[in-house]
Amino acid sequence: MSSTPADEPIRARREATRAALIEASAQIMLDEGYAAATSRRVAAKAGVKPALVHYYFPSMDDLFVAVLRDKAEAILGHQRQAMTGSEPLHALWQLNSAHDTQLFTEFLAMANHRKAIRSEIVSYAMRFRDIEEGAMTLALKARGIDLELFPPVVMSMIMGSLARMVLHEQGLGISRGHDQASAFIEQCLERFEMPSWDPQSEIEDRERIV
């Protein structure tokens, strides 16, 4: 049955409520951990009645999966955008240091007890790694780096893991070694980053060859 223009405001309100519940859950998880994200707390944070949580999400697992998918798709979009920039490795490093990435620490903890979350985490983690490995491969090749000595998948894992570890430790109040780690990563990024592309220079090079 097709919708009518009169149905649009109702659909918009439902979508807004659903989005508010997802955002409220994510914020509670970031601030207090996933255990604090109960249906009552989420409803209060979103400004709706508790019964509406289970109207939109039959179980809390359904809600958590929706939060994971929403944030993961956003990060994937940012990753793809980073690939088109002039400094993709720098951009990916910043993404791994973002608060949305910190949220995935909560999902990793949750995955130990919830199979639905575990399967979603694995699926998205593979997609994240594929994009990061692709960016690293392109950059290393462009720099003429030996891919056997510096495997792109390993390099991307080191970069991403270190960024997430620093972010996690900052949340705990740990700062020892962070300045040195940041300086080390910056040196690596400068060494391995995609070389700057000057279209005029490329045109001149081609003309010389011709």
trRosetta pair geometry for C-beta under 8 A, 3 or more apart (Angstrom, degrees):
i j d omega theta_ij theta_ji phi_ij phi_ji
3 7 4.2 -113 -165 68 101 145
3 8 7.2 114 146 -61 127 64
3 11 7.0 10 -148 -41 156 141
4 7 5.2 107 55 -4 65 100
5 8 5.6 -29 -164 -4 46 119
6 9 7.6 -46 -178 22 42 98
6 10 8.0 31 137 -3 63 110
7 10 5.5 -64 -164 43 55 113
7 11 5.8 53 144 -23 84 107
8 11 5.7 -57 -144 39 32 110
8 12 6.1 34 158 -22 67 107
9 12 5.6 -54 -145 36 32 114
9 13 6.4 33 156 -20 65 103
10 13 5.9 -54 -151 34 30 109
10 14 6.5 29 152 -18 64 107
11 14 5.7 -56 -149 37 32 111
11 15 6.3 30 155 -17 66 107
12 15 5.8 -56 -147 38 30 109
12 16 6.2 30 154 -20 64 108
13 16 5.6 -56 -146 37 30 112
13 17 6.3 32 154 -20 65 105
14 17 5.7 -53 -147 35 30 110
14 18 6.3 30 154 -18 64 107
14 56 7.9 163 -169 -101 85 111
15 18 5.7 -53 -146 38 31 112
15 19 6.2 31 155 -18 65 108
16 19 5.7 -55 -146 38 30 111
16 20 6.3 33 153 -23 64 106
17 20 5.6 -54 -148 34 30 113
17 21 6.5 31 154 -19 64 103
17 46 7.5 82 -160 163 64 130
17 48 6.2 80 -149 -81 104 152
17 52 6.6 -88 176 170 131 133
17 56 6.8 -164 117 -61 104 145
18 21 5.9 -55 -152 33 31 111
18 22 6.6 30 151 -17 64 106
18 56 5.1 -179 -103 -155 85 143
18 66 7.8 -100 179 175 99 150
19 22 5.7 -55 -150 36 34 112
19 23 6.2 29 155 -16 67 108
20 23 5.8 -56 -144 40 30 108
20 24 6.0 33 156 -21 65 108
20 46 4.3 112 138 -151 102 105
20 47 7.2 -65 168 43 142 92
20 48 7.1 119 100 -21 131 121
21 24 5.7 -52 -142 37 28 112
21 25 6.4 31 157 -20 62 106
21 42 6.0 52 -155 160 78 115
21 43 7.7 -4 -114 -89 96 52
21 46 5.1 -12 -85 -81 53 162
21 48 7.2 -47 -73 33 96 139
21 52 7.5 -146 -74 120 131 99
21 53 6.2 155 -138 -117 132 72
21 56 6.0 154 30 73 162 148
21 57 7.1 -167 136 -6 145 122
21 63 6.8 -92 146 -138 113 113
22 25 5.9 -56 -152 34 28 111
22 26 6.5 27 153 -18 63 108
22 63 7.5 -163 -96 -166 62 78
22 66 5.5 -105 -102 125 110 107
22 67 5.2 171 -156 -91 80 70
22 70 5.2 75 175 -3 143 165
23 26 5.7 -54 -148 36 33 112
23 27 6.3 31 155 -19 66 107
23 46 7.5 121 66 -101 85 94
24 27 5.9 -56 -148 36 30 110
24 28 6.4 28 156 -17 64 106
24 42 5.1 119 111 -158 117 68
24 43 8.0 130 119 -55 158 12
24 45 3.7 143 -158 103 112 115
24 46 4.0 -94 -29 -58 153 86
25 28 6.0 -58 -149 37 29 108
25 29 6.3 30 154 -19 64 108
25 37 5.1 69 -148 -157 76 132
25 42 5.1 7 -77 -120 79 120
25 45 7.9 160 -52 71 37 141
25 63 5.8 177 -87 156 160 112
25 64 7.1 -145 168 -92 141 55
25 67 4.9 -110 98 -76 125 139
26 29 5.7 -57 -149 37 30 113
26 30 6.4 28 154 -18 65 107
26 67 5.2 174 -67 -154 88 117
26 70 7.7 -100 -56 81 136 124
26 71 6.4 141 -117 -58 135 129
26 103 6.1 -13 -157 -129 91 144
27 30 5.7 -54 -148 36 32 110
27 31 6.1 19 159 -11 67 113
27 45 6.6 -176 72 180 120 143
28 31 5.9 -63 -140 44 28 103
28 32 5.7 -38 -177 40 68 107
28 36 5.5 -142 170 103 104 102
28 37 4.5 137 98 -90 128 84
28 41 5.8 109 -127 133 154 121
28 42 6.5 -102 3 -87 150 69
28 45 6.0 -123 -53 -44 111 163
29 32 7.4 -80 -117 60 13 65
29 33 6.5 -17 -152 173 51 13
29 34 4.9 19 -125 -84 99 63
29 36 7.6 177 -89 59 40 91
29 37 5.3 -11 -63 -45 81 135
29 67 7.4 118 -1 154 148 157
29 103 6.1 70 106 -143 121 89
29 106 4.7 138 176 132 110 170
30 99 6.5 36 -139 175 139 108
30 102 6.5 74 -130 103 94 112
30 103 5.7 -48 -78 -89 93 87
30 106 7.4 -109 -77 -20 43 144
31 36 7.8 -84 85 79 85 148
32 35 7.9 -102 130 66 91 73
32 36 3.7 -16 113 28 124 162
32 37 7.8 157 75 -45 103 70
33 36 5.5 97 67 2 74 101
33 37 8.0 -134 107 -13 46 89
33 106 6.3 177 -145 -121 52 112
33 109 8.0 -44 -155 79 97 152
34 37 5.5 -50 -159 20 49 117
34 64 7.2 46 -151 -119 121 126
34 106 4.7 141 -40 178 103 110
34 107 7.6 120 -68 -76 141 42
34 109 6.8 -180 18 82 126 110
34 110 5.0 -30 79 -70 173 119
36 41 6.1 -105 157 125 74 175
37 41 6.2 -131 -136 81 31 123
37 42 5.8 52 -169 -62 78 104
37 60 7.6 138 114 -160 95 117
37 63 8.0 -161 147 114 119 128
37 64 7.6 118 102 -86 142 95
38 41 4.7 90 51 10 80 102
38 42 6.8 -148 89 -6 38 89
38 60 7.7 -55 -138 -104 42 140
39 42 5.8 -56 -144 39 29 111
39 43 6.2 31 156 -21 64 108
39 50 5.6 83 133 -162 99 94
39 53 4.3 172 -155 88 94 156
39 54 6.5 3 -138 -42 144 92
39 60 6.6 -112 -58 -82 90 101
40 43 5.8 -54 -145 36 29 111
40 44 6.3 28 156 -18 64 107
40 50 5.1 -17 -101 -106 63 127
41 44 5.8 -55 -148 37 30 110
41 45 6.2 30 154 -19 65 108
42 45 5.8 -57 -148 37 29 111
42 46 6.2 16 158 -9 66 112
42 53 5.6 98 87 -110 120 133
42 63 7.1 -3 -144 178 173 155
43 46 6.0 -65 -144 46 27 102
43 48 5.3 -98 -156 78 79 75
43 49 6.2 -37 -170 130 131 18
43 50 4.2 -133 4 -92 168 53
43 52 6.5 127 -122 54 107 94
43 53 5.2 -92 -65 -40 99 115
44 47 7.5 34 -179 -71 29 34
48 52 4.5 -68 147 56 127 147
48 53 7.5 149 91 -50 117 71
49 52 5.2 105 67 -9 76 103
50 53 5.9 -37 -169 9 50 113
50 54 7.9 25 149 2 70 97
51 54 6.4 -65 -164 45 45 97
51 55 6.3 54 141 -32 73 107
52 55 4.9 -49 -144 29 42 121
52 56 6.4 26 163 -8 71 102
53 56 6.7 -73 -162 43 25 95
53 57 6.2 -44 167 49 65 100
53 63 6.9 -11 -175 -80 95 144
54 57 6.4 -75 -116 77 34 61
54 58 6.2 50 -165 -133 76 28
54 59 7.7 42 -127 -70 88 25
56 63 7.9 78 99 -93 95 92
57 60 7.2 73 128 -103 123 26
57 62 4.2 177 -164 97 88 109
57 63 3.9 84 153 -64 168 83
57 66 6.5 -110 -98 1 125 139
58 62 5.5 77 47 0 73 155
59 62 4.8 110 57 -1 73 98
59 63 7.4 -135 102 0 47 84
60 63 5.3 -50 -152 36 44 114
60 64 6.2 43 150 -20 71 103
61 64 5.7 -53 -143 39 33 110
61 65 6.2 35 156 -20 65 105
61 114 5.9 -177 -115 -160 105 127
61 116 4.8 84 180 50 121 148
61 117 7.2 -120 -146 -39 86 89
62 65 5.9 -53 -147 36 28 111
62 66 6.5 31 152 -21 62 106
63 66 5.6 -56 -152 34 32 113
63 67 6.5 32 151 -19 66 103
64 67 5.6 -50 -149 34 35 112
64 68 6.3 37 152 -20 66 105
64 107 7.6 152 176 -114 106 89
64 110 6.7 -144 -173 163 148 159
64 114 7.2 26 86 125 152 166
64 116 7.7 113 80 97 109 115
64 117 6.0 -36 125 -84 126 114
65 68 5.6 -53 -147 37 33 114
65 69 6.2 31 156 -17 66 106
65 116 5.7 -67 -69 146 123 115
65 117 6.7 -135 -81 -87 75 64
65 120 5.7 172 -135 -50 87 158
66 69 5.9 -54 -144 38 29 109
66 70 6.2 32 156 -22 63 109
67 70 5.8 -57 -147 35 28 112
67 71 6.3 13 162 -6 65 110
67 103 8.0 -124 152 170 111 133
68 71 6.4 -66 -146 44 25 100
68 72 5.7 20 161 -18 65 117
68 107 5.6 106 -104 -117 112 143
68 117 6.6 157 -47 -136 157 81
68 120 5.2 86 115 130 146 141
68 121 7.2 -80 -159 -70 141 68
68 124 7.3 -153 162 -6 101 153
69 72 5.8 -58 -135 41 25 109
69 73 6.0 25 165 -19 64 108
69 120 6.9 -86 -63 -158 81 131
70 73 6.4 -59 -150 34 20 106
70 74 6.7 20 152 -18 58 108
71 74 5.6 -54 -151 34 34 114
71 75 6.4 32 153 -18 67 104
71 100 5.2 -176 -166 -160 109 106
71 103 5.9 -69 176 86 168 147
71 104 7.8 -160 115 -61 131 85
72 75 5.7 -54 -149 36 34 109
72 76 6.3 37 152 -20 66 104
72 120 7.7 -161 -11 162 159 101
72 124 4.3 -61 -158 -137 143 150
72 128 8.0 -95 -155 -56 93 109
73 76 5.5 -50 -146 35 34 115
73 77 6.5 39 152 -21 63 103
74 77 5.7 -54 -155 33 32 114
74 78 6.6 30 149 -17 65 104
74 100 6.6 -109 90 -150 121 160
75 78 5.5 -53 -149 37 36 111
75 79 6.3 41 150 -24 67 102
75 95 6.6 119 -153 -176 90 117
75 98 8.0 -179 -111 68 101 134
75 100 5.8 -171 -70 120 107 133
75 101 7.2 111 -115 -73 140 75
75 128 7.0 -6 122 -103 122 109
76 79 5.5 -50 -148 32 33 115
76 80 6.5 33 154 -18 64 102
76 124 7.5 -112 -55 -151 116 94
76 127 6.2 -13 -108 131 123 125
76 128 7.1 -107 -89 -84 79 68
76 131 7.2 161 -141 -25 71 155
77 80 5.9 -53 -150 34 31 109
77 81 6.4 31 152 -18 64 107
78 81 5.5 -55 -148 38 33 113
78 82 6.3 40 151 -27 66 103
78 95 5.5 156 121 -114 125 125
79 82 5.5 -51 -150 30 32 114
79 83 6.8 40 151 -27 62 99
79 92 6.7 51 -129 -109 81 90
79 95 6.4 130 -80 169 73 175
79 128 6.9 -170 -67 -135 161 65
79 131 4.5 66 150 131 133 154
79 132 7.2 -74 -148 -59 126 72
80 83 5.7 -47 -159 22 36 117
80 84 7.5 25 150 -13 61 102
80 131 6.8 -87 -70 -135 61 137
81 84 6.1 -63 -163 33 39 106
81 85 7.1 47 144 -34 67 102
81 91 7.8 -125 102 166 79 146
82 85 5.6 -48 -157 15 42 119
82 88 5.2 106 146 -143 84 71
82 91 3.5 -178 -140 115 107 131
82 92 5.4 137 139 -59 155 70
82 95 6.5 -85 -50 -29 152 134
82 135 7.2 -12 113 -101 104 153
83 88 5.3 40 -116 -125 36 132
83 131 6.9 -105 -56 -169 126 98
83 134 7.3 0 -117 103 130 113
83 135 5.6 -125 -106 -88 85 106
84 88 7.8 107 21 -86 21 106
85 88 5.7 148 61 -76 88 61
85 91 5.3 103 49 -36 147 150
86 194 7.3 -147 175 82 46 117
86 196 6.7 22 -175 -119 112 75
86 197 7.6 -139 -133 24 90 92
87 90 4.0 2 141 28 118 121
87 91 6.1 135 98 -22 76 89
87 189 7.8 52 -175 171 110 112
87 193 5.6 -15 -141 -160 84 130
87 194 6.9 -162 -115 45 39 95
88 91 5.5 -59 -147 39 34 112
88 92 6.2 32 157 -20 69 105
88 135 4.6 -140 136 -153 131 122
88 138 7.6 33 53 74 150 124
88 139 6.8 -145 64 -60 109 119
88 193 7.8 158 49 -150 63 79
88 194 6.0 59 21 -7 98 126
89 92 5.7 -52 -144 36 32 110
89 93 6.4 38 153 -22 63 103
89 135 6.3 165 -75 142 66 115
89 136 6.9 87 -100 -93 106 66
89 139 5.5 29 -43 -72 122 169
89 159 7.4 -91 -165 -146 94 165
89 189 5.3 -179 116 -139 118 87
89 192 6.3 125 -90 100 174 97
89 193 4.9 -134 42 -106 124 74
89 194 7.1 161 -5 -8 100 79
90 93 5.7 -53 -152 33 31 114
90 94 6.6 31 152 -17 64 104
90 189 5.5 93 -78 -177 76 138
90 193 6.4 15 -29 -111 95 129
91 94 5.7 -54 -153 36 33 111
91 95 6.5 36 149 -22 65 104
92 95 5.4 -49 -148 33 36 115
92 96 6.5 35 154 -18 66 103
92 132 5.7 131 -164 -119 144 88
92 135 5.9 158 -39 83 147 160
92 156 7.8 -45 140 -141 149 95
92 159 7.2 54 111 126 110 135
92 160 7.6 -60 153 -79 103 90
93 96 5.9 -57 -151 37 31 109
93 97 6.6 21 151 -12 63 111
93 159 6.0 -86 -94 179 87 112
93 163 5.8 -178 -159 -82 65 139
93 185 6.5 139 -141 162 140 128
93 189 6.3 -53 -26 -88 152 137
94 97 5.6 -66 -150 42 34 108
94 98 6.7 54 149 -48 65 95
95 98 5.5 -36 -155 -1 37 121
95 101 6.8 118 149 -50 61 127
96 101 5.5 113 -155 -118 37 167
96 159 7.0 143 22 134 163 81
96 160 4.7 -149 -116 -134 146 65
96 163 3.5 83 114 90 114 147
96 164 5.8 -82 176 -47 95 79
96 167 7.8 -155 140 -14 66 135
97 101 6.9 60 25 44 5 143
97 163 4.7 -98 -62 -172 78 108
97 164 7.9 -137 -89 -72 45 41
97 166 7.0 -22 -117 79 98 114
97 167 5.5 171 -146 -65 59 118
98 101 5.1 105 64 2 72 101
98 102 7.5 -125 110 -6 46 87
99 102 5.0 -44 -153 27 46 119
99 103 6.9 59 147 -28 66 92
100 103 5.5 -39 -161 18 40 119
100 104 7.7 45 144 -23 59 94
101 104 5.7 -45 -167 19 45 114
101 163 7.5 -4 125 120 163 109
101 164 5.9 -120 150 -102 120 93
101 167 6.6 84 92 64 112 169
102 105 5.7 -34 -171 10 49 115
102 106 7.9 47 140 -11 63 94
102 164 7.7 167 -88 -144 53 78
102 167 5.4 -126 -80 145 99 126
102 168 7.0 162 -128 -80 86 64
102 171 6.8 125 -148 -50 132 142
103 106 5.8 -49 -170 30 49 112
103 107 6.8 45 139 -15 72 103
104 107 5.0 -48 -147 38 48 114
104 108 6.2 57 150 -26 71 96
104 121 7.6 128 -159 -130 97 100
104 164 7.9 -61 73 -131 112 131
105 108 5.7 -48 -150 30 32 113
105 109 6.7 32 151 -16 62 102
105 164 7.2 160 -66 -177 104 109
105 168 5.8 139 -97 -100 155 113
106 109 5.8 -54 -153 36 34 110
106 110 6.2 33 150 -18 66 108
107 110 5.3 -54 -144 40 36 114
107 111 6.2 48 153 -35 66 100
107 117 5.9 -156 -164 -175 85 118
107 121 5.8 167 139 -89 114 115
108 111 5.5 -44 -148 21 31 118
108 112 7.8 44 152 -28 55 90
108 121 6.6 127 -91 -145 60 150
109 112 6.3 -43 -173 10 38 112
110 113 6.5 -81 -169 48 45 92
110 114 5.4 -17 159 26 87 121
110 117 5.0 -44 115 124 107 171
111 114 6.4 -79 -115 60 30 78
111 117 4.7 -130 -92 111 68 103
111 118 4.1 116 -164 -87 95 70
111 121 5.0 -39 -89 3 145 153
112 118 7.8 119 -57 -80 20 112
114 117 4.2 56 94 14 112 112
114 118 6.7 173 93 -19 58 86
115 118 5.3 -53 -146 32 37 117
115 119 6.5 33 161 -18 69 101
116 119 6.4 -56 -153 34 28 105
116 120 6.7 23 152 -13 62 110
117 120 5.8 -61 -151 40 34 110
117 121 6.1 38 153 -25 69 108
118 121 5.7 -54 -147 33 29 113
118 122 6.5 28 157 -18 63 105
119 122 5.9 -52 -149 35 32 111
119 123 6.5 34 154 -21 63 107
120 123 5.7 -56 -151 35 32 113
120 124 6.3 18 159 -8 67 109
121 124 6.3 -65 -147 44 26 100
121 125 5.8 28 158 -25 66 113
122 125 5.8 -55 -140 35 26 113
122 126 6.6 27 160 -20 61 105
123 126 6.3 -62 -161 31 25 108
123 127 6.9 17 149 -12 61 108
124 127 5.5 -57 -151 38 40 111
124 128 6.2 45 151 -23 71 102
125 128 5.6 -49 -147 34 33 114
125 129 6.3 29 156 -17 65 107
126 129 5.8 -55 -145 38 30 109
126 130 6.4 37 154 -26 63 104
127 130 5.7 -48 -147 29 32 115
127 131 6.8 28 157 -15 62 103
128 131 6.2 -66 -161 36 30 106
128 132 6.3 19 153 -12 68 112
128 160 7.8 114 144 -136 117 156
129 132 5.7 -58 -142 43 34 108
129 133 5.8 34 159 -20 70 109
129 153 7.1 41 175 -144 108 90
129 156 6.8 128 -152 113 69 130
129 157 7.4 16 -131 -79 109 84
129 160 8.0 -108 -101 14 73 164
130 133 6.0 -57 -143 39 24 109
130 134 6.3 28 155 -23 61 108
131 134 5.7 -55 -150 33 29 114
131 135 6.6 27 154 -17 64 104
132 135 5.9 -54 -150 36 32 109
132 136 6.3 29 153 -16 65 108
132 156 4.0 136 136 -170 106 132
132 159 7.6 -166 -174 72 125 118
132 160 6.1 -10 -149 -51 166 130
133 136 5.7 -57 -145 41 32 110
133 137 6.1 38 155 -25 66 106
133 152 5.1 100 -161 126 74 107
133 153 4.7 2 -116 -93 123 69
133 156 5.0 -124 -80 18 55 156
134 137 5.7 -52 -146 32 29 113
134 138 6.6 27 158 -16 63 105
135 138 6.0 -57 -152 36 30 109
135 139 6.3 25 155 -16 65 110
135 156 7.4 114 63 -103 91 124
136 139 5.8 -59 -146 39 31 109
136 140 6.1 27 160 -17 68 109
136 152 4.1 150 106 -159 109 93
136 153 7.7 169 71 -63 140 26
136 155 5.2 164 -167 87 142 114
136 156 4.4 -127 -21 -60 147 102
136 159 7.7 -180 -87 14 127 140
136 192 7.4 -1 -147 155 77 132
137 140 6.1 -58 -143 38 26 106
137 141 6.2 24 159 -17 63 110
137 147 7.2 33 -134 -120 78 128
137 152 4.1 -17 -71 -94 72 169
138 141 6.0 -59 -148 38 26 110
138 142 6.2 26 156 -20 63 110
138 194 6.7 -5 120 -91 99 110
139 142 5.8 -57 -149 36 29 111
139 143 6.4 17 156 -10 64 110
139 192 5.4 70 133 154 120 81
139 193 6.0 -71 -152 -154 129 21
139 194 4.8 -94 -110 -61 84 68
140 143 5.9 -64 -149 44 31 105
140 145 4.1 -81 -165 59 85 123
140 147 6.0 113 121 -90 136 82
140 150 6.0 -164 -134 100 138 120
140 152 5.8 -139 14 -85 141 95
140 155 7.2 130 -62 37 133 163
140 192 6.0 -17 -84 -154 71 103
141 144 7.6 39 -179 -71 32 28
141 145 7.4 -79 -61 44 23 79
141 147 7.2 3 -73 -59 77 119
142 194 5.5 39 64 -135 158 68
142 195 5.6 -149 146 11 116 95
143 191 7.4 84 -159 153 157 62
143 192 6.0 -115 4 -137 161 47
143 195 6.7 146 -83 -39 72 100
145 149 7.6 -118 170 68 84 103
145 150 5.3 -38 157 50 123 136
145 192 6.7 -3 -38 -120 156 89
146 149 4.1 53 93 18 116 109
146 150 6.4 110 79 17 67 87
147 150 6.5 -73 -127 72 31 70
147 151 6.4 64 172 -109 70 43
147 152 6.3 -23 -143 -26 100 91
148 151 7.1 13 -141 -69 24 77
150 154 7.5 -142 -174 71 47 109
150 155 5.6 38 175 -58 91 129
150 192 7.8 -148 158 -107 152 129
151 154 4.2 72 75 11 103 110
151 155 6.7 -179 86 -11 51 86
152 155 5.6 -58 -142 39 32 111
152 156 6.1 27 161 -17 68 107
153 156 6.0 -55 -145 39 28 107
153 157 6.3 31 153 -21 62 108
154 157 5.6 -55 -148 36 31 113
154 158 6.4 33 154 -21 65 103
155 158 5.8 -51 -148 33 31 111
155 159 6.4 29 154 -17 64 107
155 192 7.2 -164 179 -156 146 168
156 159 5.7 -53 -146 38 33 112
156 160 6.1 26 159 -13 67 110
157 160 6.1 -59 -141 43 27 104
157 161 5.8 23 163 -17 66 114
158 161 6.1 -59 -138 40 22 106
158 162 6.1 19 164 -17 62 112
159 162 6.3 -62 -148 36 21 106
159 163 6.5 20 157 -18 60 110
159 185 6.8 113 -129 -139 80 109
159 188 7.5 -152 -90 108 102 138
160 163 5.8 -58 -150 35 30 111
160 164 6.4 22 158 -13 66 108
161 164 6.0 -60 -148 40 30 106
161 165 6.1 31 155 -22 66 109
162 165 5.6 -54 -144 36 31 112
162 166 6.4 32 158 -19 65 104
162 181 6.1 -166 -179 -174 118 121
162 185 6.5 -175 106 -78 141 126
163 166 6.0 -55 -151 35 28 109
163 167 6.5 26 153 -17 63 109
163 185 7.6 104 -70 -128 84 162
164 167 5.6 -55 -148 38 33 113
164 168 6.1 34 154 -20 67 107
165 168 5.7 -55 -146 37 30 111
165 169 6.2 26 157 -16 65 108
166 169 5.9 -58 -145 39 29 108
166 170 6.3 34 155 -24 64 105
166 178 5.5 113 -142 -128 106 97
166 181 6.0 -168 -81 99 125 145
166 182 7.4 106 -135 -63 161 87
167 170 5.8 -52 -150 31 29 114
167 171 6.9 32 151 -19 60 103
168 171 5.8 -55 -161 31 33 113
168 172 6.9 22 147 -10 64 106
169 172 5.5 -60 -152 41 40 108
169 174 3.8 -73 -178 72 98 114
169 175 7.4 163 131 -71 108 32
169 178 7.1 -161 90 -74 128 114
170 173 7.6 55 -173 -69 32 16
170 174 7.1 -93 -69 61 28 65
170 175 7.0 60 -105 -88 70 74
170 178 7.2 81 -71 -107 95 153
174 178 7.9 138 123 -42 72 116
175 178 5.1 -72 -164 12 60 129
175 179 7.9 39 167 -23 92 86
177 180 5.4 -63 -157 47 55 111
177 181 5.6 58 146 -28 82 106
178 181 5.5 -54 -143 37 32 112
178 182 6.2 32 158 -20 66 105
179 182 5.9 -54 -148 36 29 110
179 183 6.4 27 153 -17 63 107
180 183 5.7 -55 -147 38 31 111
180 184 6.2 34 153 -22 65 107
181 184 5.7 -54 -147 35 30 113
181 185 6.3 28 156 -17 65 106
182 185 5.8 -54 -146 38 30 109
182 186 6.3 33 154 -22 64 106
183 186 5.7 -53 -148 34 31 114
183 187 6.6 33 153 -20 63 103
184 187 5.8 -55 -155 33 31 111
184 188 6.5 28 150 -16 65 106
185 188 5.5 -55 -149 38 35 112
185 189 6.1 37 153 -22 69 105
186 189 5.6 -51 -144 36 31 112
186 190 6.3 32 155 -19 63 105
187 190 5.8 -56 -149 36 29 110
187 191 6.4 25 153 -17 64 109
188 191 5.7 -60 -148 39 31 109
188 192 5.9 -5 167 8 70 115
189 192 6.5 -70 -131 53 24 88
189 193 5.3 43 168 -53 66 107
190 193 6.1 -27 -122 6 20 118
194 197 7.9 -26 146 -32 107 99
197 202 7.3 2 -172 -36 87 129
198 201 3.9 56 93 10 115 114
198 202 6.7 166 89 -15 62 82
199 202 5.5 -55 -149 35 37 113
199 203 6.4 39 154 -22 68 103
200 203 5.7 -52 -151 33 33 113
200 204 6.5 32 152 -17 65 106
201 204 5.7 -55 -149 38 34 111
201 205 6.3 37 152 -22 66 104
202 205 5.6 -51 -147 34 32 113
202 206 6.5 33 154 -18 64 104
203 206 5.8 -56 -151 36 30 110
203 207 6.4 30 151 -20 64 106
204 207 5.6 -53 -147 34 33 112
204 208 6.5 35 153 -21 65 102
205 208 5.8 -54 -153 32 32 111
205 209 6.6 32 150 -20 64 105
206 209 5.6 -54 -152 33 35 113
206 210 6.4 31 152 -16 68 105
207 210 5.7 -54 -147 39 34 109
